[in-house]
Amino acid sequence: MTLKLSARQEWVMQSEIRNMSIECDRIGGINLSQGVCDTEIPLSVRREAQEAIESGVNTYTHYAGFQELREAIAVKQKKFTGMKVNSETEIIVSAGATGALYCACLALLNPEDEVIVFEPFYGYHISTLVATGAVPVYVRMSPPDWSFLMADLEKIVTSKTRCIIINSPANPSGKVFTETELKQLADFAARHDLFVFTDEIYEHFLYDGRIHIPPATLPGMWDRTITISGLSKTFSITGWRIGYCICDARWAQTIGYFSDLVYVCAPAPLQTGVAKGLLTLETSYYENLSNEYAKKRDLICNGLSMAGLKPNIPQGAYYVLADISSLPGKNSKERAMYLLRKTGVACVPGEAFYHDDSGEYLARFCFAKDDDVLAEACGRLASLKSL
């Protein structure tokens, strides 16, 4: 038989993040691998979605999403970042931030275009680039603060470079790009005439007084920036798949057409629920997110330290990369599996976030969990000291 899978199957293999979740479920462990975010959904968001279903809001929406949701997104952007957005022409609602990124790549990148990605990276960014025929090239960030050198960007930029991806706050490192860094990157993008794709899904998870600065708000950056975010993390609705991109109308319409082709629309009643939350939740809700998750961060980082797994303290998001070199194993996957077998705590091997073997001594732990779950995980990790 000559029938076989397409060549694309090589880059769509099960991610290491999901692999570790499956292994964790198999033994009934504590899943600190996948960022499922199992904290409570805001009541107003739940109730509005339920009412929308009951009242018949269950058919296709406009390809760009419900106007009420786009208006709510525009209001939120103005309130938190000062960004002025035309809700009719500059916002596309899609199937999560991942869906928005995929459609932006389809609309703006050609096969063999090179895209600069900071490393450690989020694996779905790489898979999305490869899926659309783009070529990722890497700039290394160094712990513990995940700094980088502009000289490294200048070394890898070529005539084929089309775009740079900025993830801030970042998964998996927790890095929050500073204003100085963003201005340097803005100048770099302008000089080399690049698009800037920004993944800002963790924009409300910030610690130690740090602030989130959307690159699109910097001088001269609106025309070339595709701002991508969503509500999966902010409202703890990762399974709802409500994300969006914000950009100049010249790019938005085609991104919307690709979203229509691939996804048709994000779930209609869930769009309504999210719009309600954006319009009714007070600023204190978002401030409390940072305060609440800062405590969770400190809890897991203290637990890792006590277990002899030195954490790189995250500045934002809800992940921490820790040094697991003290664990037995030939690579990060073997070390992560050892940890799971001995403690019942699942993490993601560091190799999932690097294109080479540079992550062999790292693992990512997610702390988007209820406090009692985190406390139990820390107690289990402490058992490593007695092994």
C-alpha positions in Angstrom: 0.0 0.0 0.0 1.4 3.4 -1.0 -1.0 5.5 1.2 0.8 7.4 4.0 0.6 10.5 6.1 1.6 13.8 4.7 5.0 15.3 5.3 3.3 17.8 7.7 2.9 15.0 10.3 6.5 15.5 11.4 5.8 18.9 12.9 2.4 18.2 14.4 3.5 15.4 16.8 2.1 15.5 20.3 3.7 18.3 22.2 5.8 17.5 25.2 3.5 19.6 27.3 0.5 17.4 26.5 2.7 14.3 26.8 3.5 15.0 30.4 -0.2 15.8 31.1 -1.1 12.3 29.8 1.7 10.7 31.9 0.5 12.6 34.9 -3.1 11.5 34.4 -2.0 7.9 34.0 -0.6 7.8 37.6 -3.1 10.3 39.1 -0.4 12.9 39.9 -0.5 16.6 40.3 -0.3 18.3 36.9 2.1 21.3 37.0 2.9 20.8 33.3 0.1 22.1 31.2 -1.2 25.6 31.7 -4.8 24.6 32.1 -5.5 27.3 34.6 -8.1 25.6 36.8 -8.9 28.6 39.0 -12.5 30.0 39.2 -14.2 31.7 36.2 -15.7 35.1 37.1 -19.4 34.7 37.9 -20.5 37.4 35.4 -18.7 35.6 32.6 -20.3 32.2 33.4 -23.8 33.6 33.8 -23.8 35.6 30.6 -22.6 32.7 28.6 -25.3 30.5 30.1 -28.0 33.1 29.4 -26.7 33.5 25.8 -27.1 29.7 25.2 -30.6 29.7 26.7 -31.7 32.7 24.7 -30.5 31.3 21.3 -27.1 32.9 20.7 -25.9 29.8 19.1 -25.3 30.5 15.4 -22.5 31.9 13.3 -21.1 35.3 14.2 -19.5 37.9 12.0 -16.2 36.6 10.8 -14.4 39.1 13.0 -16.5 38.3 16.0 -19.5 39.9 17.7 -19.4 43.7 17.5 -20.2 43.9 21.2 -17.1 41.9 22.0 -14.9 43.9 19.7 -16.1 47.1 21.3 -15.5 45.6 24.7 -11.9 44.7 23.7 -11.4 48.2 22.4 -12.6 49.7 25.7 -10.3 47.5 27.7 -7.3 48.3 25.5 -7.9 52.1 25.9 -8.4 51.7 29.7 -5.3 49.6 30.4 -2.8 50.7 27.7 -4.1 53.9 26.2 -4.3 52.2 22.8 -7.0 53.6 20.6 -8.5 50.9 18.4 -11.3 51.0 15.8 -13.5 48.1 16.9 -15.1 47.7 13.4 -11.9 47.5 11.4 -8.9 46.7 13.6 -10.0 43.8 15.8 -10.4 40.2 14.8 -11.8 37.6 17.3 -10.5 34.1 16.6 -10.2 30.7 18.2 -7.9 31.6 21.0 -4.7 33.5 20.8 -3.1 30.4 19.1 -5.8 30.7 16.4 -5.2 34.4 16.0 -1.5 33.8 15.6 -2.0 31.1 13.0 -4.3 33.3 10.9 -1.8 36.2 11.2 0.9 34.0 9.9 -1.3 32.8 7.0 -2.1 36.4 6.1 1.3 38.1 6.4 4.0 35.5 6.0 5.2 33.6 2.9 6.8 30.2 2.7 10.6 30.5 3.6 10.1 33.9 5.3 12.4 33.9 8.4 10.9 34.9 11.8 13.1 35.7 14.8 12.0 33.9 18.0 13.4 34.4 21.5 14.5 31.2 23.2 13.3 29.6 25.4 10.2 29.7 23.3 6.6 28.6 23.5 6.5 25.5 21.3 3.2 26.3 19.7 4.8 29.5 18.2 7.3 27.3 16.5 4.8 24.8 15.3 2.6 27.6 13.9 5.5 29.1 12.0 6.5 25.8 10.5 2.9 24.9 9.7 2.6 28.0 7.5 6.0 27.5 5.8 7.9 30.1 7.7 11.4 29.5 9.1 12.1 30.2 12.8 15.5 31.6 13.7 16.6 31.9 17.4 17.9 34.5 19.8 19.0 33.1 23.1 17.9 34.6 26.4 20.0 34.0 29.5 18.8 33.2 33.0 18.1 34.3 35.6 16.5 37.5 34.2 16.4 36.2 30.6 18.4 39.0 29.1 19.4 39.1 25.5 21.9 40.9 23.3 20.8 43.1 20.4 24.0 42.1 18.7 22.6 38.6 18.4 19.6 39.8 16.5 21.8 41.8 14.1 23.8 38.6 13.5 20.8 36.6 12.3 18.8 39.1 10.4 18.9 38.5 6.6 17.1 39.7 3.5 14.6 36.8 4.2 13.7 38.0 7.7 10.1 39.1 7.7 9.0 39.2 11.4 9.9 39.0 15.0 7.8 37.4 17.7 7.7 39.0 21.2 6.0 37.1 24.0 5.6 39.3 27.1 5.0 38.2 29.8 6.7 35.1 28.4 5.9 31.4 28.5 8.0 29.6 29.7 10.5 32.0 31.2 8.2 34.5 32.8 10.2 37.4 31.3 8.6 40.8 31.1 10.3 42.9 28.4 11.3 46.3 29.7 10.5 49.6 28.0 14.2 49.9 27.1 14.3 46.5 25.5 11.0 47.1 23.6 12.3 50.4 22.2 15.5 48.7 21.0 13.4 46.0 19.3 11.1 48.7 17.8 14.1 50.4 16.3 15.4 47.1 15.0 12.1 46.3 13.4 11.9 49.7 11.8 15.4 49.5 10.4 14.9 46.1 8.9 11.2 46.7 8.0 9.8 43.8 9.9 6.4 42.8 11.2 6.2 42.4 15.0 3.9 39.7 16.3 3.3 40.0 20.0 1.8 37.3 22.2 0.3 39.2 25.2 -2.0 36.5 26.6 -0.4 36.9 30.1 -0.6 40.7 30.2 -2.4 40.8 33.6 0.0 38.4 35.3 2.8 40.8 36.5 4.9 40.7 39.6 7.1 43.0 41.7 5.8 46.2 40.3 6.4 45.4 36.7 4.2 46.8 34.0 3.1 45.5 30.6 3.9 47.7 27.6 2.2 46.7 24.3 4.8 47.3 21.5 2.0 48.7 19.3 1.8 51.7 21.7 5.5 52.7 21.0 6.1 55.5 18.5 6.0 54.3 14.9 5.0 50.7 15.8 1.3 50.6 15.1 1.5 49.9 11.4 3.9 46.9 11.8 2.6 45.4 15.0 0.1 42.5 15.3 -1.1 42.5 18.9 -2.3 39.0 19.9 -4.1 38.2 23.2 -7.2 36.6 24.6 -9.1 35.7 27.7 -8.1 32.1 28.3 -5.8 33.0 31.1 -7.4 36.2 32.5 -10.8 34.6 32.9 -9.6 30.9 33.4 -11.4 29.8 30.3 -8.7 28.0 28.4 -11.2 25.6 26.8 -13.5 28.4 25.5 -11.0 29.4 22.8 -11.7 33.2 22.7 -8.7 35.1 21.4 -8.1 38.1 19.2 -5.6 40.2 17.3 -5.5 43.9 17.0 -3.7 45.6 14.1 -4.0 48.1 11.3 -7.1 47.6 9.1 -4.8 46.9 6.1 -3.8 43.6 7.8 -6.9 42.9 9.9 -9.4 42.1 7.1 -7.3 39.4 5.5 -6.4 37.9 9.0 -10.2 37.8 9.5 -10.8 36.1 6.2 -8.3 33.3 7.2 -9.9 33.0 10.6 -13.3 32.6 8.8 -11.8 29.9 6.6 -10.1 27.9 9.3 -12.4 28.4 12.3 -15.5 30.1 10.9 -16.0 31.9 14.2 -15.2 31.6 17.9 -18.1 30.0 20.0 -21.0 32.5 19.8 -22.4 32.3 23.4 -18.9 32.3 24.9 -18.1 35.5 23.0 -21.1 37.1 24.7 -19.9 35.9 28.1 -16.5 37.3 27.6 -17.8 40.6 26.4 -19.9 40.9 29.7 -16.8 40.3 31.8 -14.7 42.8 29.9 -17.4 45.5 30.4 -18.4 44.8 34.0 -15.3 43.6 35.9 -13.6 46.4 37.9 -9.9 47.2 37.6 -9.4 45.6 41.0 -10.2 42.2 39.4 -7.1 42.4 37.2 -5.0 43.9 40.0 -6.0 41.0 42.2 -4.9 38.5 39.6 -1.3 39.8 39.9 -1.4 39.8 43.7 -3.0 36.3 43.9 -0.6 34.8 41.4 2.5 36.5 43.0 1.6 34.5 46.1 1.3 31.3 44.1 4.7 32.1 42.4 6.3 32.5 45.8 4.8 29.3 47.1 6.0 27.1 44.2 9.4 28.8 44.0 10.0 28.3 47.7 8.9 24.6 47.3 11.3 24.2 44.4 14.2 25.7 46.4 13.5 23.5 49.4 13.6 20.5 47.0 17.0 21.5 45.7 15.5 22.6 42.3 16.7 26.2 42.0 14.0 28.3 40.3 14.6 31.2 38.0 12.1 33.6 39.6 9.5 34.7 36.9 8.7 38.3 36.4 5.2 37.6 34.9 3.0 34.8 33.5 2.4 31.7 35.6 5.3 29.4 34.9 8.7 29.0 36.4 11.8 27.3 34.8 13.8 25.5 37.4 17.2 23.8 37.4 16.6 20.0 37.6 20.3 19.0 37.0 20.4 17.3 40.4 17.9 14.7 39.2 19.1 11.5 37.6 18.7 11.0 33.9 20.5 11.6 30.6 18.2 14.4 29.5 15.4 16.7 30.7 12.7 14.2 29.7 14.3 11.4 31.8 14.7 13.8 34.7 11.1 15.0 34.5 9.9 11.4 34.3 12.0 10.6 37.4 10.4 13.5 39.2 6.9 12.3 38.2 7.6 8.7 39.3 9.1 9.7 42.7 6.8 12.5 43.7 3.7 12.4 41.5 4.4 16.0 40.3 4.4 16.6 36.6 6.5 19.3 34.9 7.6 19.9 31.3 11.1 19.0 30.2 13.2 22.0 29.2 14.0 20.5 25.8 10.4 21.5 24.8 11.5 25.1 24.8 14.8 25.0 22.9 15.8 24.0 19.4 18.9 22.3 20.6 20.0 20.6 23.8 20.3 23.8 25.9 17.2 23.0 28.0 18.5 19.6 29.2 18.9 20.8 32.8 15.6 22.8 33.0 11.9 22.0 33.6 8.8 24.2 33.5 6.4 24.2 36.4 2.9 25.8 36.1 1.5 27.5 39.2 -2.0 28.3 37.9 -3.5 26.0 40.5 -5.5 26.4 43.7 -3.3 27.0 46.7 -4.1 23.7 48.3 -3.0 21.9 45.2 0.3 23.9 45.1 0.9 23.2 48.7 0.4 19.5 48.2 2.8 19.6 45.2 5.4 21.4 47.3 5.1 18.8 50.0 5.7 16.1 47.5 8.7 17.8 46.0 10.2 18.1 49.5 10.3 14.3 49.6 13.2 14.5 47.1 15.5 15.5 50.0 15.0 12.1 51.6 15.6 10.1 48.5 
